[in-house]
Amino acid sequence: MTNNSVTIVDYGMGNICSVVSAFNYLGCDALVVSDPDLVASADTLVLPGVGSFRKAMTSLREQELDLALEHAILNRGRKILGICLGMQLLGERGLEDGETHGLGLIPAVVERFSIDEVRGSKIPHVGFNSVNVPPGSRLMAGLPAEADFYFVHSYRMLPDGVPGLAANCVYGVEFLAAYEHANIFATQFHPEKSQSNGLLLLKNFIECA
């Protein structure tokens, strides 16, 4: 357990309660903030989210939270964990409801699963699925080579050409399930809903230097 704190960015589209509960369970103070000054000065950031990529980016920009995140992450070198839509927002651009530029921290495009990709499976991808754990991962340290996590999503990023460590999952096509590079961490799955595996991942994130 840890006594550290995290700052959870509230831009009106987050699955905030379950994320707060998970960090609190780990003995961590979870501060939910929408003030860009507090986001810009935070040391450990979490960007959750559910819903539309376009609406989420619009909300972040209207509240100047995009600039606050950029300052904290790029200028101050503070770490961030994007969860589900929060991970997608870290991408270059998303194609949900039209093309929209993201925060540009992960060089990948967010696209919807195609019918051909999922090979007859349902969209959205819902439920527990196995994720490979890349050697040397700080975020997934202590987990077996294959670990189950809980997913709910229709859009995905592909791992091709992405720098850093990629943990992949297969849902017809291999997609980017988790990502880490320097101070940027992200999961397409919901660690806060992934039982012991998810709690260990969140604990690892808190303790990452």
Secondary structure as a PSIPRED ss2 file (coil, helix, strand):
# PSIPRED VFORMAT (PSIPRED V4.0)

   1 M C   1.000  0.000  0.000
   2 T C   1.000  0.000  0.000
   3 N C   1.000  0.000  0.000
   4 N C   1.000  0.000  0.000
   5 S E   0.000  0.000  1.000
   6 V E   0.000  0.000  1.000
   7 T E   0.000  0.000  1.000
   8 I E   0.000  0.000  1.000
   9 V E   0.000  0.000  1.000
  10 D C   1.000  0.000  0.000
  11 Y C   1.000  0.000  0.000
  12 G C   1.000  0.000  0.000
  13 M C   1.000  0.000  0.000
  14 G C   1.000  0.000  0.000
  15 N C   1.000  0.000  0.000
  16 I H   0.000  1.000  0.000
  17 C H   0.000  1.000  0.000
  18 S H   0.000  1.000  0.000
  19 V H   0.000  1.000  0.000
  20 V H   0.000  1.000  0.000
  21 S H   0.000  1.000  0.000
  22 A H   0.000  1.000  0.000
  23 F H   0.000  1.000  0.000
  24 N H   0.000  1.000  0.000
  25 Y H   0.000  1.000  0.000
  26 L C   1.000  0.000  0.000
  27 G C   1.000  0.000  0.000
  28 C C   1.000  0.000  0.000
  29 D E   0.000  0.000  1.000
  30 A E   0.000  0.000  1.000
  31 L E   0.000  0.000  1.000
  32 V E   0.000  0.000  1.000
  33 V E   0.000  0.000  1.000
  34 S C   1.000  0.000  0.000
  35 D C   1.000  0.000  0.000
  36 P H   0.000  1.000  0.000
  37 D H   0.000  1.000  0.000
  38 L H   0.000  1.000  0.000
  39 V H   0.000  1.000  0.000
  40 A H   0.000  1.000  0.000
  41 S C   1.000  0.000  0.000
  42 A C   1.000  0.000  0.000
  43 D C   1.000  0.000  0.000
  44 T E   0.000  0.000  1.000
  45 L E   0.000  0.000  1.000
  46 V E   0.000  0.000  1.000
  47 L E   0.000  0.000  1.000
  48 P C   1.000  0.000  0.000
  49 G C   1.000  0.000  0.000
  50 V C   1.000  0.000  0.000
  51 G C   1.000  0.000  0.000
  52 S C   1.000  0.000  0.000
  53 F H   0.000  1.000  0.000
  54 R H   0.000  1.000  0.000
  55 K H   0.000  1.000  0.000
  56 A H   0.000  1.000  0.000
  57 M H   0.000  1.000  0.000
  58 T H   0.000  1.000  0.000
  59 S H   0.000  1.000  0.000
  60 L H   0.000  1.000  0.000
  61 R H   0.000  1.000  0.000
  62 E H   0.000  1.000  0.000
  63 Q C   1.000  0.000  0.000
  64 E C   1.000  0.000  0.000
  65 L H   0.000  1.000  0.000
  66 D H   0.000  1.000  0.000
  67 L H   0.000  1.000  0.000
  68 A H   0.000  1.000  0.000
  69 L H   0.000  1.000  0.000
  70 E H   0.000  1.000  0.000
  71 H H   0.000  1.000  0.000
  72 A H   0.000  1.000  0.000
  73 I H   0.000  1.000  0.000
  74 L H   0.000  1.000  0.000
  75 N H   0.000  1.000  0.000
  76 R C   1.000  0.000  0.000
  77 G C   1.000  0.000  0.000
  78 R C   1.000  0.000  0.000
  79 K E   0.000  0.000  1.000
  80 I E   0.000  0.000  1.000
  81 L E   0.000  0.000  1.000
  82 G E   0.000  0.000  1.000
  83 I E   0.000  0.000  1.000
  84 C C   1.000  0.000  0.000
  85 L H   0.000  1.000  0.000
  86 G H   0.000  1.000  0.000
  87 M H   0.000  1.000  0.000
  88 Q H   0.000  1.000  0.000
  89 L H   0.000  1.000  0.000
  90 L C   1.000  0.000  0.000
  91 G E   0.000  0.000  1.000
  92 E E   0.000  0.000  1.000
  93 R E   0.000  0.000  1.000
  94 G E   0.000  0.000  1.000
  95 L C   1.000  0.000  0.000
  96 E C   1.000  0.000  0.000
  97 D C   1.000  0.000  0.000
  98 G C   1.000  0.000  0.000
  99 E C   1.000  0.000  0.000
 100 T E   0.000  0.000  1.000
 101 H E   0.000  0.000  1.000
 102 G C   1.000  0.000  0.000
 103 L C   1.000  0.000  0.000
 104 G C   1.000  0.000  0.000
 105 L C   1.000  0.000  0.000
 106 I E   0.000  0.000  1.000
 107 P E   0.000  0.000  1.000
 108 A E   0.000  0.000  1.000
 109 V E   0.000  0.000  1.000
 110 V E   0.000  0.000  1.000
 111 E E   0.000  0.000  1.000
 112 R E   0.000  0.000  1.000
 113 F C   1.000  0.000  0.000
 114 S C   1.000  0.000  0.000
 115 I H   0.000  1.000  0.000
 116 D H   0.000  1.000  0.000
 117 E H   0.000  1.000  0.000
 118 V H   0.000  1.000  0.000
 119 R C   1.000  0.000  0.000
 120 G C   1.000  0.000  0.000
 121 S C   1.000  0.000  0.000
 122 K C   1.000  0.000  0.000
 123 I C   1.000  0.000  0.000
 124 P C   1.000  0.000  0.000
 125 H E   0.000  0.000  1.000
 126 V E   0.000  0.000  1.000
 127 G E   0.000  0.000  1.000
 128 F E   0.000  0.000  1.000
 129 N E   0.000  0.000  1.000
 130 S E   0.000  0.000  1.000
 131 V E   0.000  0.000  1.000
 132 N E   0.000  0.000  1.000
 133 V C   1.000  0.000  0.000
 134 P C   1.000  0.000  0.000
 135 P C   1.000  0.000  0.000
 136 G C   1.000  0.000  0.000
 137 S C   1.000  0.000  0.000
 138 R C   1.000  0.000  0.000
 139 L C   1.000  0.000  0.000
 140 M C   1.000  0.000  0.000
 141 A C   1.000  0.000  0.000
 142 G C   1.000  0.000  0.000
 143 L C   1.000  0.000  0.000
 144 P C   1.000  0.000  0.000
 145 A C   1.000  0.000  0.000
 146 E E   0.000  0.000  1.000
 147 A E   0.000  0.000  1.000
 148 D E   0.000  0.000  1.000
 149 F E   0.000  0.000  1.000
 150 Y E   0.000  0.000  1.000
 151 F E   0.000  0.000  1.000
 152 V E   0.000  0.000  1.000
 153 H E   0.000  0.000  1.000
 154 S C   1.000  0.000  0.000
 155 Y E   0.000  0.000  1.000
 156 R E   0.000  0.000  1.000
 157 M C   1.000  0.000  0.000
 158 L C   1.000  0.000  0.000
 159 P C   1.000  0.000  0.000
 160 D C   1.000  0.000  0.000
 161 G C   1.000  0.000  0.000
 162 V C   1.000  0.000  0.000
 163 P C   1.000  0.000  0.000
 164 G C   1.000  0.000  0.000
 165 L E   0.000  0.000  1.000
 166 A E   0.000  0.000  1.000
 167 A E   0.000  0.000  1.000
 168 N E   0.000  0.000  1.000
 169 C E   0.000  0.000  1.000
 170 V E   0.000  0.000  1.000
 171 Y C   1.000  0.000  0.000
 172 G C   1.000  0.000  0.000
 173 V C   1.000  0.000  0.000
 174 E E   0.000  0.000  1.000
 175 F E   0.000  0.000  1.000
 176 L E   0.000  0.000  1.000
 177 A E   0.000  0.000  1.000
 178 A E   0.000  0.000  1.000
 179 Y E   0.000  0.000  1.000
 180 E E   0.000  0.000  1.000
 181 H E   0.000  0.000  1.000
 182 A C   1.000  0.000  0.000
 183 N C   1.000  0.000  0.000
 184 I E   0.000  0.000  1.000
 185 F E   0.000  0.000  1.000
 186 A E   0.000  0.000  1.000
 187 T E   0.000  0.000  1.000
 188 Q C   1.000  0.000  0.000
 189 F C   1.000  0.000  0.000
 190 H E   0.000  0.000  1.000
 191 P H   0.000  1.000  0.000
 192 E H   0.000  1.000  0.000
 193 K H   0.000  1.000  0.000
 194 S C   1.000  0.000  0.000
 195 Q H   0.000  1.000  0.000
 196 S H   0.000  1.000  0.000
 197 N H   0.000  1.000  0.000
 198 G H   0.000  1.000  0.000
 199 L H   0.000  1.000  0.000
 200 L H   0.000  1.000  0.000
 201 L H   0.000  1.000  0.000
 202 L H   0.000  1.000  0.000
 203 K H   0.000  1.000  0.000
 204 N H   0.000  1.000  0.000
 205 F H   0.000  1.000  0.000
 206 I H   0.000  1.000  0.000
 207 E H   0.000  1.000  0.000
 208 C C   1.000  0.000  0.000
 209 A C   1.000  0.000  0.000
